[in-house]
């Protein structure tokens, strides 16, 4: 059976797990750069005090070495947004980006 050879990865930087595999930007395709991300969401109209408490607890947990190590073993970097508002802006940007891609693709949902 043959070996699998990585052609490129879609993250902005090379992965420490696959340092020999170039990024899509290095391969000449910067428009295809994307990453998987995970975020914590709460229902609309959740009080700011509750959001703040959840955010503070999440940040404390994500700073723990065992948590960072567990994500690292999976090839993930832990990135902590400056605030819940910063994450909200990021999500809005992601929605706009992928909405454009879906519209250009001609995909329809019935």
C-alpha positions in Angstrom: 0.0 0.0 0.0 1.3 3.5 -0.8 2.0 6.3 1.5 -0.1 9.5 1.8 1.6 12.7 0.8 0.3 16.0 2.0 0.1 18.6 -0.8 -0.9 21.6 1.4 -2.7 22.6 4.5 -5.3 25.4 4.7 -4.0 27.2 7.8 -2.0 30.4 7.6 1.1 28.8 9.1 2.6 25.3 8.7 1.6 22.7 11.3 4.2 21.6 13.8 2.8 18.1 13.3 3.5 18.3 9.5 6.2 20.9 9.1 7.2 19.6 5.6 3.7 20.2 4.2 3.3 23.8 2.7 0.4 26.1 3.3 -2.1 26.8 0.5 -0.7 30.4 0.5 2.8 29.0 -0.2 1.3 26.8 -2.9 -0.1 29.9 -4.6 -3.7 29.7 -3.4 -4.2 32.3 -0.7 -8.0 32.5 -1.3 -8.4 29.0 0.0 -6.9 29.7 3.4 -9.2 28.7 6.2 -9.1 27.1 9.6 -11.4 25.1 11.8 -12.5 26.9 15.0 -14.5 26.2 18.1 -16.4 28.8 20.1 -18.8 28.9 23.0 -22.2 30.4 22.3 -25.0 31.5 24.6 -28.7 32.2 23.9 -29.7 35.6 22.7 -30.3 38.2 25.4 -28.0 36.3 27.9 -27.1 39.0 30.5 -23.6 40.5 30.0 -22.7 39.5 33.6 -23.4 35.8 32.7 -21.4 36.1 29.5 -18.5 37.7 31.4 -18.5 34.9 34.0 -18.6 32.2 31.3 -15.8 33.9 29.4 -13.6 34.3 32.4 -14.0 30.6 33.3 -13.3 29.6 29.7 -10.1 31.7 29.6 -8.9 30.2 32.9 -9.5 26.7 31.6 -7.9 27.3 28.2 -4.7 28.6 30.0 -4.2 25.4 31.9 -1.2 23.4 30.6 -3.1 20.1 30.4 -5.8 21.7 28.3 -3.3 23.4 25.9 -1.4 20.1 25.6 -4.6 18.2 24.8 -5.4 20.6 22.0 -1.8 20.5 20.8 -1.8 16.8 20.5 -4.7 17.1 18.1 -2.8 19.7 16.1 -4.8 22.7 17.4 -3.6 26.0 18.7 -5.5 27.6 21.6 -6.4 31.2 20.6 -8.2 33.3 23.1 -10.2 36.3 21.8 -9.7 39.6 23.6 -13.4 39.7 24.6 -16.7 38.1 23.8 -17.4 41.1 21.5 -14.2 40.3 19.6 -15.4 36.7 19.1 -18.8 38.0 18.0 -17.1 40.2 15.3 -15.0 37.2 14.2 -18.2 35.1 13.8 -19.9 37.8 11.8 -16.8 38.0 9.5 -16.9 34.2 9.1 -20.6 34.2 8.2 -20.0 36.9 5.6 -17.0 35.1 4.1 -18.8 31.7 3.8 -22.1 33.1 2.7 -20.3 34.6 -0.3 -18.7 31.2 -1.1 -22.0 29.4 -0.8 -23.8 31.9 -3.0 -21.0 31.7 -5.7 -21.2 27.9 -5.6 -24.8 28.0 -6.7 -25.8 25.5 -3.9 -29.5 25.6 -3.0 -31.2 24.2 0.0 -34.7 22.9 -0.4 
